[in-house]
Amino acid sequence: MERFFRYKLDHVLFWIITVFFHIYTRTQLIAKAGFPQFALEIAIRNVLLAIVIYVNLNFLWPKFLQQKKYGTYLLGLLAVLVFYVLGKNAHDVYLYGHVLRDPDRSDFLHNSFYNFSIVLFYFAFSVALQLSKEWYFQRQLLQKIEIEKLNTELEYLKAQINPHFLFNSLNTVFFQIDKQNTDARDTLSKFSDMLRYQLYECNGKEVSVEKEISYLKNYVDLQRARSNENHRIIFNSSDQLNGFTIAPLLLIPFVENAFKHVSHFADRPNEIAISVNKNDNDFKFSVENSREKTPSATDRAGIGLRNVQRRLELLYPNRHVLTIKETDNSFVVELELKIV
């Protein structure tokens, strides 16, 4: 079934049935008007139907209906339906009024109701097919998500250690550090916060964006503590990042990738710049790192990024834009999410 939809065989079957049905219902035109007029009738009717159907499926549906712009969608839909009726009315006047010389059907508006009912039927039929296809893919997607969720939980259980023992051990180490050594205490505290976030707060489907950003900041601070003076690390976040949720641990792979593959220049700064902000309903995240021209490193980075791309496709279908820009000197990842 997936191949059936992938190769657009549903469209092929739809048009085969539609065209042959029109041929069957218009065969009398061959005797009355000749084969050229018969062929023109079949061609014009189906071309006009194709325009209505594909303008709806490829433009109006994704551009307006899926973006919940219902008023604009209805106006656009009405426009293409009227376009079909006017176009077919014009051809009917030519065919029946001028070619067949039927005075009763030479009026431009004579067939308006019939043509409108025809286009409405085929429009509704195409929408029903599209909804059936989306339902099928949605069911497949849910099955994949469930399988991946079970696999993730299994791996998590395999790797899990007793969190109480871990936090008690961290607290012990914390109090064993000299109170004057504030840097070490601060680093351990941030590590403890990160661990707590991963163990206790990432079990749901979404977390508050504030917690996710705090986790990122702790990670960056720990990496900054490990870096030398030749590294320049920038983290910018907007004050508007609050009041909504995102999938947990969604951004960290991009940041980890930047630190893992950042350049190691000795004669100039090695840079990592992270930016997180929100504009209306658009959540925007970007991370850029300087890099050296090492294809093998790029390949390793690509594997991790492909895994994140797969997760985005599962969690944010039609609601994300991921852009990866790569030059000889830099590697940039830009992510935009639609917050609903």
N, C-alpha and C positions, 0 to 999 in steps of 0.2 A: 504493500500500500504506500509506503514511503517513497519508493521509486516511481509509483504511479503519479504522485503529486510532484516529485522532484523534476521529472521530465515533462511536466505540464500536459500529461495525457488526459487529465480531466478537462482541460480546455479543448484539446483535440476532439474528444468524444462529444463534448457539448456542441461544438460547431458542426460536426458531422451530422448529429441528430437534427439540429436546427435547420441547416441548409437543406437536408433531404426532406424535412417536413414541409418547408416552403416550396420546394420543387413539386412535391406531391399535391399541395393545395393550389398550385398555380399552373398546372399542366395545360389547362384549357386555353391559356393565353397563346400557346404555340399555334393553335388552329385559328384563333381570332386575330392575333397581332403579328404572328411570325416569331421564329426562334430568337432573333436579336432582341426584340422587345421583352420576350420572356426572360432571357439571360440578364438583361438590364434590370428588370424588376427584382430578380433574385439577388443580384449584386448590390443594388442600391439599398434594399431592405436590410441585408445582412451587414453591409458596411456601416450604415447608420446605427444598427443595433450594437455593433462592435465598438463604435465610438462611445455610445452611452455606457456600455458595460465597463470598458477599460478606463474611461475617464473617472468613473465612480470607484473602481477597485484600485487603480494606481495613483489617483490624485485626491479625489474628494474623501475617500475612506481614511487613508493614513494621515492626510493633511488636516482634516477638520473633525471627522467623526471620532477618531481615536484620540484626538486632542481635546475632546469634549466641547468643541465649538459647534453646537448643534444647529444654531440659527444659520450660520454661514454654510453648513453642510446642506441644510434643507434648501436654501436659496440656490446653491450650486446644482443640487440634484434637480430642482425644478427647471433650471436653465437648460440642462442637457436633455431632459424629457421634452421640453417645448421645442428644442432644436430638432429632435427626432420628428416630432409631429409636423413641424413646419416643413422640414425637408421632405418627408414622405407625402405630405399634402401636395407640395409642388410637383413631385413626380406623378402623383395620381391624376392631377389636372392635365399634365402632359399626356399620360398613357390613356386615360379614359375619355378625356375631353377632346384632345387633338388627334390621337392615333385611332381610337375606337369610336370617336365622335358620339359619345353618350352625353346628351345635354343634362341629364339628371345628375351626373357625377362630375361635371365640369366646374362646379363651384369649388373655390379654394378650401372652404371649411367643411365641405360635405363629409369627408372621411375622418374628421378630427377625433371624434369619440372612439371610432374603431382603432385608429392608429395609436391613440393614447392608451387604450386598453391593451393593445399588443405590446407596446414598449414597457408598460408597467408590469405585465406578466413576465416578460423575459428579464427585466430588471430584478424582480422579486426572486425569480428562479436562480439567477446568478448570485444574488446575495445569500440565498439558502445554501448554495454549493460552497460559497466562500466561508460561511459560518461553520459548515460541516467540516471543511478542511482545517479551519482554525481550531475547532474542537478536537479534531484528531491530533494535531500537533501539540495542543495544550495537554492532552492526556499523555502523549509520549514524553513531553517535558516533565510532567509531574512524576512519571515513573522513573525517569532518569534522576530527578532531584531526590526521590525517595531512596533509590539505590545508592547514590553518592552520599546521602546523609547517613545511611546505615554503615557504609564503608568508613566514613569519617568517624562515626561513633565507635566503631570497632577498633580503629587505629588509636583513637583517644584512650579507650579502655586499656589497650595493650601498653601504652606509654605512660599511663597514669601512675603517679606515686601518691602516697598518703599526704594530702595537702596540710593537714594539721601538723604532722611531723615536720614538713618542710618549713612552714611558717614559724613553728617553735624554734627550729634550728636557726632560722634567719634572725629571729629576735635575740637568741643567745649570742650570735656573732655580733649583732648590733651593740649589745650592752658590753661586750668584751672589747670593743673598739674604744680607744681613749677619747674622752669627751672633747679634747682639744682638736682631735682629727675630724673636723666638721665635714671635709670633703668626702672622706670614706663613709661616714654615717649617711650623708646625703645620697651618695651613690647607692648604698645598700637599701635605703628607704625607697628610692625610685624603682629599683629592681623588685622590691617586695610589692610595690603598687602594681607594677606590670604583671607580675605573677598572679596576684589576686584578681586582676581584671581578666586574665586568660582562664583562670580556673573557675571563677564564680560568676562573672558577669557576661560571659560570651555564650551562654547556653541557649539563649533565646534567638529568634530569627533576626531581631534588630536590637540595637542599643542606642542610647542617646549620643548625638554627635559630639557633645562635650566630653564624654568619657573616651570616645575613640580618639579625639584630638589630644586629650591628656595622655593617653597611652603613647601616641606618636611622639609627643614632646619628651616624655620620659625616655623613650628609645633613643631619640636624637641626642638628648643630654648624656646618656651613657656612652654613645658612640663618640660624642665630642670629648668626653673625658679620656677616651682611649686614643684620640688623634693627637698628632703633634702640631707644632706651630705652623707647619706648611699647609694645613688644611683650613679652608674657609667654609664654614657651615652656617647657612642662613635658614631660619624657619619663620615664615610670616603667616599669621592666621587672622581672619577678620573677626571683628566683634559681633557680627551678625550670625555667627555659628552657634545657634542655640534653638531650642524649640522644635527639633525634628529628629528623626532616627535614621540610621543606615545599618546595613549589614555589618556585623562585628568583624574586626580584623580584615577589612576589605582593602585598606590603604597600605598596611604595613609591608606587603610583599614588594610594592614599588619602592618604598624607602629602603628596605633591606637590599634590594637589587642595586640601588644607587651607591650605598656604602660598600657593597661587595665588589662592585666593578669600577669604583672611582679611580682616577688616574693616580700615579705615584711619581709625579714629577719632582725633581730636586731643585730645579731652577725657577719654578713658578708655582703659584698656588694651585692646589687641588680643591676644586669647588663642588659643593653640593648646595642647591637652593631648593627649598620646599615652600610651596604656597598653597594655602587652603582658604577659600572664601565662598560666599554665597551671594547670588544676584537674583532677586525674586525667587522663582522656584528652581533655579539652576545652582546646583552644588558643583563647584569647580576645584579641582585638585591638580597640582602639577609638581613634578620633581625633575630636576636637571642635575646631571653630574658631568664633570669633565672626564674625558676618557682618553686612553691611548689606543692607537690603531692595532688592536689584537683581535682578529676574527674569532678565535676560539673563545675568548671571553664573551663576545657578543652572542655566540651560539649558546653558551651556558645561560646567559641572561634570558635568551629567547624562550628556553624551556619553561622557566619560571613564569614569564609573562604570558605564555600560552595557557598555563594553568589558571591564571587570574582572569584572562579573557573568557575562558570557559565558565568560570564562576559568575562573571558579570552577565553572560548570556543567559544563565539559568535564573539569576536573581533579579536582573533588570532588563528583561526583554523589551526592545523598542524604547527604552528609557535611559540609555547611556550612549556616550560617544567616547571611544578610547582612541587617542592619537599618539603614535610613537614616531618621533623624529630622531634621526641618527645622522651625525656627521663624523668627520675624522677626529674632531676635538670634543664633541659633546653627545650626550644621550638624554633625550627629553621624553617624558611621558606626561600626557595631559588627559585627564578624565573629567567628563561632565555627566552628572546624574540629574534626572528630572525628579524632584521631590514632590510627592503627591500626598 
